[in-house]
Amino acid sequence: MWGFNVTNTTRPQDPLIDLTFDQWWFHGNLDHPPHKHDIMQLPVGQKSMTELCCDKDSTSYWRSGPGGNRISDSQPDYPCPGQPTSQFHTNGIDDLGGCALAVAYKSKASEVQPEDFTVFSVNQTCVWNLHTYFEVPAAMPSCPDENCICAWFWVHREDSGSEQSWFICRLGKMQRTN
């Protein structure tokens, strides 16, 4: 994800409401791409799991977070351990707006515009669980140059705006590496 490996920048969980285009587009991190090997594999015709939380210290990526391991043994699938549901902008599971995954069939983020994204999967109960699954349709075309730019979109309570995160993805049949 853009900005994921940078500590002195906008965090993915920071609200985007009332920001200028340059501030919210790629969370203002267009100059901070993911590592070239950090590619989310999206196997066509299968489910793909994402980890969605209030802080990456509560995910399997905690080693790169600022606060150390905060994974909760008592709340293993709760997105914001120790926090109320208001922390992720909801009053309960019936108050969720859902999330979507979208793809832009371009391999260079600098060439992507908002209108290039096409939504291909939605999850109505997103962000209720840390481990959130998205169905990837079987008929998805492969990415040019092997990689695409994908986005995660979250629609939440209207008083807080909406959130987006951009990442490099690869659509296609899973390739085995030995």
Order of alpha helices (4+ residues) and beta strands (2+ residues): alpha-beta-beta-beta-beta-beta-beta-beta
